[in-house]
Amino acid sequence: MLYHPVKIGSLSLPGNLFLAPVAGYSDRAFRSVCVECGADFGYTEMVSAEALARGSEKTAGLMLRAPNEKAYAVQIFGGSPETVAKAAKLVLEKTNAECIDINAGCPVPKIIKTGAGSALTKDPEQLHKVVSAVVKAVNGKVPVTVKIRSGWDSAHITWKDAAQAVLDAGASAITIHPRTRAQGYEGKSDWTILKELVLLVNGRIPVFGSGDVFLPEDAKAMLEQTGCDAVMFARGAMGHPFIFRQTRQLLETGHYDEITAKECIQAGFHELNLLIQDKGEDQACREMRKRFCAYSKGIQGGAELRRQLVKADTEKDYRNIFNSQL
């Protein structure tokens, strides 16, 4: 069965369709909608270990659990083993998250210059120190997982050494986005690397795949072609949280139900209402501009809708814009 339960250390999950950590997107409002639409597990957007250690209230807000999440992971990033370990302890103190994930893949320059993100995939020795420190800090209370990239650039493909460092440090699962730091989110992800990682790990811990999963058919192909244990949806879930339900249908029955434009827009308003509860109407409505643009893709007259959406300031504005769709 392509759709199946997954075990991450002591954590047992009912299925293998995950929402990836997406900066500026995978807050608890969006994760909640994805859970309703069939996501088996979700990750917070990445949390700065430095900011968490300084007691940042904004950072603490990123770690909030959605009420309907039976399990979730907090993803942290940092380049100092001591700081990341301290942050991991704070995650345990401030949340009831079932898993801590270490970001060793983010390609954004401001993250890399701190020695975090993709800089850790480039430096397996430092990655080993960071993961080991976190594993020791949590002391078996929750599993520790790591997300890596394929390497720095085409001349520095370091995923094998990075993966070995993660294994040796005692991580309970590994995710790979098989693009290099230099690629960012451009070009095509190399699923052959994901398949090679599965073979390298050889069942010692679960391997999760990320990258270019935009359709249920993509997820099915990734599972079939690579043998990975779970699929992470990132951009593919933006504006389309139903992809989790559709993918499960495809994996279990060979087909899936199409989603109407009205269902998409209703999901967007549900997300907006959840965001308003957390952040207030002003901030929620600003953040929903890009999200409603994503929800409106494929809708007739979508270009004109998006021209109006980027100016919306209130829930009433959004309802006026989508009046004909509801």
N, C-alpha and C positions, 0 to 999 in steps of 0.2 A: 504494500500500500504506500503510495506516495504521500498521502496525508496520514500522519501518525503522531503519537505522543513523543515528547522529548524530555530527557532528564539532564539537567545541568547540575552536576554535583548532587546535593541533597534536594534540589528543587525539581519537582515533577510538573510538566506542563501538558495540557490536553491535546495540543496540536503543534504544528511546525510552521505557522504563518505569523511572522512577527512584524511589528512596526519598528523601523529603524530610528535611532536618535537623529533628529533633524533640527539643527540650530534655528531658532526663531519660529519653529513650527510645532514640534511635538510636545507642547504643553499639555496639561491634564485635560483641557477642554477637547483638544483634537484627539488625544489618546482615548478619551471616553467615547467619542463618536466611533472611533475605529473598533473599540471593544464591542460596541453595540452591533457593528457591522461584521463581526466575526474574527477580529484579531485575537490570536492566542496569547500574545505577550507584547509588551511595549517598553520602550526605553525613553527616558527623559531626554530633552535636549542636553548637550554637554554642559557640565557644571565646572567652573573654574575652581581647582583645588586651592589656589591662592586666595580667591575671593571668599570661599567657604571658610577657610582658616581665619580670615579677618572678620568673620561674622556678618557678611553682607546679607541684608534682608532680601534684596532682589534675588540673590543666588538661592537663598532658602526657599523662595517662592517657586523656583524652577523645579524643585524636588517634590512638590505636592502630589499626593496620590489621587487618582480619579476614584470617586466613590464606587464605581462598578468594576474596578480592576481587582481581580483575584490575586494577581501577582504583577510586579513591574520591576524594572531595573533603573537605577540611577547611574548615568554615565558621568565620569569625572575625567578631567584632563589636567596635566601638569608635567613638568620635566624633572622636578626634584623628588627623589624617593621619600624623603622625610615629610615633605609637604603633602604629597599625594596620600601617604599613609595616614597622616593626621586628618586629612579630608575624609578618608574612608571611615575612620572612627566617628567623625562627626555625622556622616550619613547614617551610620547605625544609631547614633544618639537622637537624631532629629527626624528620622523617618522609620517606617516599617517595611522598607524596600526588601524584596526577596533576593536581590542580586546587585552587585556593583560591577560596572563595566568600565574599562580603561580605554580611553580614546588614544590610539596610536596611529590614526589615519587621516585626521583633518589636514587638508592641504593649504588652509588659509595662512598667509604670511604672519599675521599678528599672533597666531597660535604657535607656529613653527619657531619663531624667534625666541620663544620662551623655553624651547627644548621639548615642547609637547607635540601632540598630533603626529604627523608624518615624520617629524624629526626622530621619533622613537623607533619607527620602522627602519629608518636609515642607520640607527645606532643600536643594534641588538643587545650589546652589553649593557647599555643604559636602560633599555627596555626590560631586561632581566632584573635589574636592580629595582626598578619601579614596581613591577608586578610582584616580585618577591616581598617587597616592603608592605604592599597592600595585603597580600595573602597572609602575611604574619600579623598585620594589624587587625584584621577581621577575625583571625583565630578560629576559622571554621564556622562562624555564625551565619555567613551567607557565602555562596559561591562567588568567585571573582572571574570575570571574563574579559577578553581583550579584543579590540577591533584594530586590524592592521590594513595596510595597503600593499600593493605588489612591490613597491620600491620608491626610490627618490625620482629617478628618471629612467629612460631606456638603457642608459649605461650603468645604472646602479639598481639592479633588481635584487632586492635583499629579503624577500618574503620568507625564503627557506630558513635563513638564519634567525629572522625575527620569530617565526613560528616555533623553532626549536627553543629559543629563549623563553617564549611563553609557556611551552610544555615543561621545561626544566624548572620554571619558577612556580609551578603548581597551579596554573589557571585551570578552571573547570570547563571552559569552552573558548573557541576562537572564531572570530568572524573575519572574512577578508573581502574588501572591496578591490577587485583586481584591476585597478588603474594605478598609475604612478602618481606621485605628488605633482609632477610636472603636467600631467594630463588634467588635473583638477577633476572636473565633471564633463570634460570634452572627450571626443573620440569614443572608442568602444571598449567596454570592459572585457578582459580576457578570461573567459570562463575556463579555459584550459588550465590556468593557474589554480583556480578553485578546485578543479578535479585533481591536480597534482598535490594540492594541500590535503585533500581527503585521503589520498594514498599515503602521504607522508605521516599524517597523524595516525592512520591505521586503527581507528576506533578507540584510541586512548581517551579522547575527549570529543564532544560533538563539534562539528564544523558547520558554520552558518555562511550562506552566500548573500552578497549584496552587489548591486550594480546592474543597471539596464533591465529591471523587472518592472515593466510598465503595464503589462496585460496578464490575465490569468494564464494565457498560453506561454508567456515568458517564464513564469514561475514553474510551470510543469516541465518546460524544457530544461531549466536549470537543475531541477531535481533529477530528471532523467539522465542528463548529460554529465553531471558532475558527481552524483552520489552524495551531495551534501545533506546534512540532517535537517536543516530548516532554511527558509527563504526570508530575507528581510526586504520589506517594501519601504522605499523612501519617497522619491518624487512620484512614483507610481500611485501612491495613496493620496497625494495632495489633490484635493477637490474630488476625490473618488475613493472614499473609505470603503465603499462597497466591494472593492477589489478583493478583500479578504473573503467575503461570503462567496463571491463568484469563483474565486480560485478553489475554495474547498469544494464547491459544487462540481467544478471541472475535474478535480482530482478524484472525486468519489463517484461521479456519474458519467463523466465524459462530455457534459454540456453545462451551461449556466444561463441564468435568467438575465436579460438585459435590464438596465436601470433607466427609468424615464427622467426627463429633464426636471419634472416636478419633484421627484424623489431627491434628486441632487440638491435642488434649491432648498427643500425642506431640511435636509441634513445640514446645509450651511446655516440656516437660521437656528437650528438646534445648537450648533457649535457656537454661534454668536451669543445665544442666551447663556450658555455655560461660561463663556469668556466674560460676559457682563457681570456675572456673579462673582468672578474672581478679580476682575481688574477695573470694573466700572465701565459705564457706557462709552465715554470718550476714548479711552485707550483701546477697549475692545473693538470699537468700530473702526479705528485706524488700522488695527492689526488685521481685521477681517477684509480690508480692501483687496489685498493680494489673494486671500483665501477664497473670497467670493469670485474673483477673476478665474481662479482655478475651477471652482464649482460650475462656472458658466461656460466652460469649454464644450464645444459641440452643440450648444444651444443655438437655434436660429436667431440671427441678429446679435450674436455674442459680441462682436466687435463694438457695436454701439453700446451694449450693456456695460462692457468693460470701460468704455470711455466715461460713463457716468459713475461706475463703481469707485474709481480712484478718487472721486470727490465726495463720497458719502461720509457723513459725520455722525449720523444717528441711526438707530434701528428703524425709525420711520422712513429715513432716506432710502434704506435698503428695501423696505417693503414697497415704497413707491416705485422704485426701479424695477422690482420683480413682480409688480402687481399683475401683469398679464400671464405670468408663469405659475402663479399660485392658485 
